[in-house]
Amino acid sequence: MTIEELLDAPCTWFIDHDPSEIAISSRIRLARNIEGIPFPAHAEARQRESIREHTLEMLKGSTHFEGGSFFRVDELSTLQKTLLYERSLISKELAEEGEQSGLAVSPDLRDVVMVNEEDHLRLQVVRPGLSLEEIWEEISAVDDEMEEILEIAYSDRFGYLTCCPTNTGTGMRAGVMLHLPGLVLMEEIRPVLRGLGKLGLAVRGSGGEGSDADGFLYQISNQITLGRSEKSILEDIQEVVSELIQHERNARLRLEESQPAALRDRVGRAMGILKHAWILSSKEALDLLAIVRLGLSLELVEMDRAHEIEQLMVEVRPAHLQKLAVKELSAEQRDIFRAEWVRSKLAELKKGRKL
Amino acid sequence: MKCDKCDKPATVHLTQVINGKMQKLHLCGDCAEEAGVGPGATFSMSDLLLGQGAAQPLARTGHNRSCPECGWTLQRLRKVGRFGCPDCYRSFEKEVTGLLNSIHHATEHVGRHPRNRVKKLSVRHRIETLESSISEAVVAEEYEKAAKFRDELKALQQKGTEEGNAHDH
């Protein structure tokens, strides 16, 4: 698959959901390194180069990646790299730098290996919904295969040896992206987030660090990687996230019960702005689309192809937008084009009444 | 006030609480720079977590010690909070243990391990454990225990050699 084909393929883990789905996607990544070679930041260019070539070559012949796509990240354009980042296929760091870095994507686009990110190898599997258990099965199989073809740095005492001590041990970071507009609008999100911190879980907005999450999307993930098995970490996240989903459901019901007019007003205004605005920033668009998604889930709005709201939530991001525009756009041009794109899309999705 | 390490005037003053005891360290610009805590230094999480880096006697812990495999220094580990290569974990084992404990409240890995090495590693692990148990027993003057561990260790090493030889043929 060429990079263009890969970027044209639908972002399967994000779209095609029922809008009432609260868990958008789950992700597990494993940090792995090759024995006897300095970590990428400290390695010489030729060492990084040889790791990349060797690893990509080995992966090409592996059962999980055979027939997949393989890229040298530094040969991609900035826009292509940003697109990969916006689709969670590569990290921000790789999108910004990526010297002698590589990327392997399995044919079904679910399994990814980043080469020469902070660690030599970062395996990542993303799936829609709350599916940590399935992902763990899958990523373990990929990991098994990696261990057969590469000498992975491991110590009996410390586990998998990683560049940063915050990953030592399992090398695993597992997270679930949740859509939590109910808790935000009921002003209950802050104590919830604080509570998660106390449980040793990290929360960040999908737009990065900071408390205000674009589109009410929050990523919940583990922080501890040492002294606890992957299974027990995953069970913890699964349990907490299930509770959180229940909280969000409750919050939505209470929202509708206690503030029916305010809720409809909010959803109606979001629709109004999205349908008629001429300038939309990425954050504004995401937040408003998220409100519309909430409206869809509570059946306050009807649409022909409701799941396409989620596709719009990907399309309004800067790099995706420029891909749609088929040209580079300045920030101002982007905001204008974004509004135009959203207007035309919403007109296609029609209906929209029922508040 | 003079620098704790040399006689120049101290310009950097560090205060830290370790085990409930407040410790102060006064350094001149040069020594502070060398220790990675100079005015221009950015404090990373590991600076704070490693703790001792600032307040423990710097000279004694040998802050310029480096990893024989990749040349990464302890000072850089403290400053950037990252390792240079997988072998750094062995090279700075003592510091690593403290660092991991402050991040994860644990120092031993539990969970997945590379399958193909399970057997070899567990024997090695057992040997290492026995070796340290022996020294501990000796220090505690529990010689009977130490002898028992030693016999076990011998048997294990014997087995390892035989297996190794078997593989060679």
Interface residues (C-beta under 8 A of the other chain):
Chain A: N33 E35 G36 I37 P38 F39 A41 H42 E118 S140 D143 D144 E147 E148 I152 A153 Y154 S155 D156 R157 F158 G159 Y160 L161 T162 C163 C164 P165 T166 T168 G169 T170 I224 T225 L226 G227 R228 S229 E230 K231
Chain B: S46 E69 C70 W72 G81 R82 F83 G84 C85 P86 D87 Y89 R90 V96 L99 L100 I103 H104 H105 A106 T107 E108 H109 V110 G111 R112 H113 P114 R115 N116 R117 L121 S122 R124 H125 E128
